[in-house]
Amino acid sequence: MDFNTNELIDNWHANAENAAYMLHSNELMGQCLVVMYASIDAMGLLNAANSVDQASSETFKTWVKDYLLPNGKFRCNEMDLWAARCGILHTFTSGSNLSAKGAARQIQYYGSQDWSEQYLKKLDSIASDTLGEAAVFQSSYSLYDAYIVGLGRFANDLKALCKQDVAKAERMKRVLGVFAVKRNS
């Protein structure tokens, strides 16, 4: 069955959003992080120049700067998120080689939307006592909410990019492939 570009993007967007939603709503944040970080890898590649053929730290960080960080409250930056992605995808922990070397702060996720000064100071104290200056607390709710918004914004931008650029549309089909097909299709 042949799908048009917009339909593939819409299907992939719905699948990625539904997967994250199901995990997040069941409080399976570790698994939700895997889905979100792997999806950001794919979106970063799709957002990159056509000459780029592999997802990388640069494609990930660019997507994060353009589509994730503007949509939420963050105490971390794109390098911290890249290091967190490496830790989660490779060892299912918050630590990574980058955080161990001091090149990024280790993200400690907390399951609250509390951004009060008092609460954040308490978290910072915990981080300082356990990991020193090498850690930062980040609301998993804020990360999830920003991901959902960024995912939608990117899906719309990707449609426009694919409409303007045949090579971009072909790469999108290769990257998203069967992950863009709905089960009932």
Salt bridges, closest charged atoms under 4 A:
ASP10 OD1 - LYS159 NZ 2.50
GLU17 OE1 - HIS13 NE2 3.22
ASP41 OD2 - ARG85 NH2 2.79
GLU58 OE2 - LYS61 NZ 3.20
ASP80 OD2 - ARG105 NH2 2.60
ASP124 OD2 - ARG75 NH2 2.77
GLU170 OE2 - LYS173 NZ 3.91
